[in-house]
Amino acid sequence: MRNVGQKYESLPLYLGMDLLQVVGVSKGGAVSGISFTQQKGQRLALAGATGSGKSTLLKVIAGLLQPDAGEVWLEGSRVRGPLETLVPGHSGVAYLSQHFELWNNYRVADILSYANDLSDEEAGALYAMCRIDGLLGRKTDQLSGGERQRIALARLLVKPPRLLLLDEPYSNLDRIHKEILRTVVRDIAERMDISCILVSHDPQDILSWADEILVLSGGRLIQKATPERIYRQPADEYTAGLFGKYNLIDPALAARLGRLATADGRRLLYIRPEKLTLSAMGNAAAQGRVVGVTFFGSYYEIEVELATARLLVRADSNSYKKGQAVFVGLAP
């Protein structure tokens, strides 16, 4: 059998601050030649449409899937796949998916005591952080989905990993339990010195949490940048759409809006609705007419029809009515 690690085994890959190194990883048609690094304490997020390879990549990093090519390294130690070890997974990596399992009809305290490496004081602090300290005497079949999710997470952390992988942890939760788990995940990253990689389909989960985002499409890495850069300067229309609504601005319209240019000379620009302004006076270059107003609680979205395009503008108040003539400008 081919030595899976022979290409990189002897290379001095471990570089000081790098916790994780993913080198040319491919798996079937789901992941193709992906490489990146993660520093200690850094919060990374994987974003992409369904089928883009996010979960497959996460499982390769966890050692739960054998890559067809490439390597994964954790602090200088190669993560071996299930074809190279009797027990799949890496001792320094914890993996939580939306399909987690808990033993039925067991007391929560008994489940958490298994493989617990923490002192009583440390364990108590962890349970409080995970918002489960009041659930220890209950049985698993008496818990809500959100409570079970937090207990499954705490179970991974009683033997603290160096890297925590979270695969769509919020997908099956109602709004209340989702907000609780968001806070728990944030506290774990900040207070337990555990590096994290998060997969989520909700842009708000990612933008508000990550230090850096990796965007996948068709199994390939197409952009790696800070949340601010990816939101404001997406690499392409696919990336722009992943993180919210946008306006596609061609060169002619860009010239009419004024003060709008890019250093790299791209033909098309992706402008978020909040970066445009409306005025009833003729002090902006692009004139149009309001064709729709939608209320979203904390803001309004106003659709404006121009001669050659339709634009979406976000406003704090509803000062415009359908059919009204308006002028569109660029926010400062």
C-alpha positions in Angstrom: 0.0 0.0 0.0 1.2 3.5 -0.8 2.8 5.4 2.1 0.2 8.1 2.5 2.7 10.4 4.3 5.7 9.8 2.2 5.6 13.1 0.2 5.7 15.3 3.2 6.8 13.1 6.2 10.3 14.4 6.3 9.6 18.1 5.6 10.1 20.6 8.4 6.5 21.8 8.1 5.9 22.9 11.7 6.4 26.6 11.9 6.2 28.2 15.4 2.8 29.8 15.5 1.1 27.5 13.1 -1.2 25.1 14.9 -2.7 23.5 11.7 -1.3 23.0 8.3 -3.4 21.6 5.4 -1.2 20.8 2.4 -2.7 20.0 -1.0 -5.6 18.0 0.4 -8.0 16.2 -2.1 -10.8 13.8 -1.4 -12.8 12.2 -4.3 -14.5 15.0 -6.2 -15.5 16.9 -3.0 -12.2 18.5 -2.1 -9.5 19.4 -4.6 -5.9 20.5 -3.7 -6.8 22.7 -0.7 -3.9 24.2 1.3 -4.0 26.7 4.2 -2.6 27.2 7.7 -4.2 28.1 11.0 -2.4 29.9 13.9 -2.8 29.0 17.5 -5.9 30.8 18.9 -7.1 31.7 15.5 -10.8 31.3 14.7 -11.4 30.0 11.1 -14.7 29.6 9.4 -15.5 27.6 6.2 -18.2 29.0 4.0 -19.7 27.7 0.8 -22.8 26.4 -0.8 -24.2 22.9 -0.2 -21.8 20.4 -1.7 -18.9 22.8 -1.8 -16.7 20.4 0.3 -16.9 22.0 3.7 -17.8 18.9 5.8 -15.6 16.6 3.8 -12.6 18.9 4.5 -13.4 19.1 8.1 -13.6 15.3 8.4 -10.2 15.0 6.7 -8.7 17.5 9.2 -10.3 15.5 12.1 -8.7 12.2 10.8 -12.1 10.7 10.1 -11.7 10.5 6.3 -8.6 9.4 4.4 -7.5 12.0 1.9 -6.7 10.8 -1.6 -3.8 13.2 -1.7 -2.2 15.8 0.5 -1.5 16.0 4.3 -2.9 17.5 7.5 -0.5 18.4 10.2 -1.3 19.4 13.8 1.6 21.1 15.7 4.2 19.2 13.6 2.4 15.8 13.9 0.7 14.4 10.8 -3.0 13.6 11.2 -3.4 10.0 10.1 -6.6 8.9 8.3 -8.7 5.8 9.2 -6.6 3.6 6.8 -3.5 4.2 8.9 -4.9 3.8 12.4 -7.2 1.4 14.3 -9.2 4.2 15.9 -10.2 7.0 13.5 -9.5 10.5 14.6 -6.7 12.5 16.2 -6.3 12.8 19.9 -5.7 16.6 19.6 -8.7 17.2 17.5 -12.4 17.2 18.6 -15.1 17.1 16.0 -18.8 18.0 16.6 -21.3 17.6 13.8 -25.0 18.4 13.7 -25.6 14.6 13.8 -24.0 14.1 17.3 -25.0 11.2 19.5 -25.6 10.9 23.2 -26.3 7.7 25.1 -30.1 7.4 25.8 -31.4 7.3 29.3 -28.1 8.2 31.0 -27.5 10.9 33.6 -25.7 13.9 32.2 -23.2 13.8 35.0 -22.3 10.2 34.2 -21.8 10.9 30.5 -19.5 13.8 31.3 -17.5 11.9 33.8 -16.3 9.5 31.1 -12.7 10.3 30.0 -12.8 13.5 32.1 -9.3 15.0 32.5 -10.4 18.1 34.4 -10.3 18.8 38.1 -13.7 19.3 39.9 -13.1 23.0 39.8 -12.2 23.0 36.1 -15.1 20.8 35.2 -17.5 23.0 37.1 -16.2 26.1 35.2 -16.6 24.2 31.9 -20.2 23.2 32.7 -21.1 26.7 33.7 -19.5 28.0 30.5 -21.6 25.5 28.4 -24.7 26.5 30.3 -25.3 22.9 31.5 -24.5 23.1 35.2 -28.1 22.9 36.1 -28.7 19.8 33.9 -26.2 17.4 35.5 -28.8 15.4 37.4 -31.2 14.9 34.5 -31.3 12.1 32.0 -30.5 12.6 28.3 -34.1 11.7 27.2 -35.4 14.7 29.3 -33.4 17.3 27.4 -34.2 19.6 24.5 -32.2 19.6 21.3 -30.2 22.7 22.3 -29.4 21.3 25.7 -28.2 18.0 24.2 -26.0 19.9 21.8 -24.3 21.8 24.6 -23.8 18.6 26.5 -22.3 16.9 23.5 -19.9 19.9 23.2 -18.9 19.7 26.9 -18.3 16.0 26.5 -15.6 16.8 23.9 -14.1 19.4 26.1 -13.6 17.4 29.3 -10.5 16.1 27.6 -9.4 19.5 26.2 -8.4 19.3 22.5 -6.0 21.6 20.8 -8.4 22.1 17.9 -12.2 22.1 18.0 -14.1 21.4 14.7 -17.7 22.5 14.6 -19.7 21.3 11.6 -23.0 23.2 11.3 -23.6 23.2 15.1 -26.5 25.7 14.9 -28.5 24.1 12.0 -31.1 22.3 14.0 -31.6 24.8 16.8 -34.4 27.4 17.5 -33.4 31.0 17.8 -33.1 31.0 21.6 -30.9 27.9 21.8 -28.9 29.1 18.8 -28.0 32.4 20.6 -27.0 30.5 23.7 -24.7 28.1 21.8 -23.2 31.1 19.9 -22.2 32.6 23.2 -20.8 29.3 24.4 -18.7 28.8 21.3 -17.4 32.3 21.6 -16.5 31.8 25.3 -14.7 28.5 24.5 -12.5 30.1 21.9 -11.7 33.1 24.1 -11.3 31.6 27.5 -10.1 28.0 27.0 -7.2 28.6 24.6 -8.8 26.2 22.1 -8.5 27.0 18.4 -11.7 26.5 16.4 -12.8 25.9 12.8 -16.5 26.5 12.2 -18.7 25.4 9.3 -22.1 27.3 9.0 -24.4 28.2 6.2 -25.6 31.3 8.0 -23.4 34.3 7.2 -24.1 36.0 10.5 -22.7 33.0 12.4 -19.4 33.4 10.5 -19.0 37.2 10.0 -19.5 38.0 13.7 -17.2 35.2 15.0 -14.3 34.4 12.6 -10.9 35.9 12.4 -10.5 34.6 8.9 -12.9 32.9 6.4 -12.1 30.3 3.8 -14.6 30.3 0.9 -15.0 26.9 -0.9 -16.7 26.3 -4.3 -16.8 23.0 -6.0 -14.2 21.6 -3.6 -11.7 24.4 -4.3 -10.5 27.3 -2.1 -11.4 30.5 -4.0 -10.9 33.2 -1.3 -9.2 33.4 2.1 -9.5 36.7 3.9 -10.9 38.6 7.0 -14.7 38.8 7.3 -14.5 42.5 6.5 -12.6 42.0 3.2 -14.8 39.0 2.1 -18.0 40.9 2.8 -16.8 44.2 1.2 -14.5 42.9 -1.5 -15.7 39.4 -2.5 -13.6 37.5 -5.1 -16.6 36.8 -7.3 -20.4 36.9 -7.5 -20.7 33.5 -5.9 -18.8 34.7 -2.8 -20.8 37.9 -2.7 -24.0 36.0 -2.6 -22.9 33.8 0.3 -22.7 36.7 2.6 -25.9 38.6 1.9 -27.6 40.8 -0.8 -25.6 42.8 -3.2 -25.8 45.1 -6.2 -23.9 44.1 -9.4 -22.6 47.4 -10.8 -21.2 47.5 -14.3 -18.6 50.2 -15.5 -21.2 52.5 -17.0 -23.3 52.6 -13.8 -20.2 52.9 -11.7 -19.3 56.0 -13.6 -22.7 57.5 -13.1 -22.6 56.9 -9.3 -19.2 58.6 -9.2 -16.2 58.2 -6.8 -16.4 54.5 -7.5 -13.3 52.7 -8.7 -11.2 49.7 -8.0 -7.4 49.4 -8.1 -7.5 46.1 -10.0 -9.8 47.3 -12.7 -12.4 44.6 -12.4 -15.3 45.1 -14.8 -18.0 44.3 -12.3 -18.4 45.6 -8.7 -20.4 44.0 -5.9 -21.9 46.8 -3.7 -23.9 46.0 -0.6 -27.3 47.7 -0.1 -26.0 49.7 2.9 -23.3 51.3 0.8 -25.8 53.2 -1.3 -27.9 56.2 -0.4 -31.1 57.7 -1.6 -32.1 61.3 -2.0 -35.2 63.1 -3.2 -33.1 65.9 -4.5 -31.0 65.8 -7.7 -27.6 65.8 -6.0 -26.6 62.3 -7.1 -25.8 61.1 -10.6 -28.1 58.1 -10.9 -31.8 58.8 -11.2 -34.5 56.2 -10.7 -37.9 55.3 -9.3 -38.9 53.4 -6.1 -40.6 50.1 -7.1 -40.6 48.3 -3.7 -40.2 48.9 0.0 -39.7 46.0 2.4 -39.6 46.2 6.2 -37.1 44.0 8.1 -37.5 45.3 11.6 -34.3 47.3 12.2 -34.1 48.5 8.6 -35.9 48.9 5.3 -34.8 47.6 1.9 -35.8 49.9 -1.0 -35.7 48.7 -4.5 -35.0 51.3 -7.1 -35.4 50.9 -10.9 -32.9 52.8 -13.0 -32.9 53.1 -16.8 -30.5 50.1 -17.1 -30.6 48.3 -13.7 -32.4 47.7 -10.5 -30.6 48.5 -7.2 -31.3 47.5 -3.6 -30.7 50.2 -1.0 -30.9 49.8 2.8 -32.3 52.6 4.8 -33.0 53.1 8.6 -36.4 54.7 8.0 -39.1 54.5 5.4 -39.0 58.0 3.9 -39.8 56.8 0.4 -42.9 55.5 -1.3 -43.5 53.3 -4.2 -43.4 55.2 -7.5 -41.4 58.1 -6.0 -38.6 59.6 -8.1 -35.2 59.3 -6.3 -31.5 59.8 -6.8 -29.0 57.0 -5.9 -25.5 57.9 -4.5 -22.6 56.1 -2.9 -22.3 56.3 0.9 -19.2 58.1 2.1 
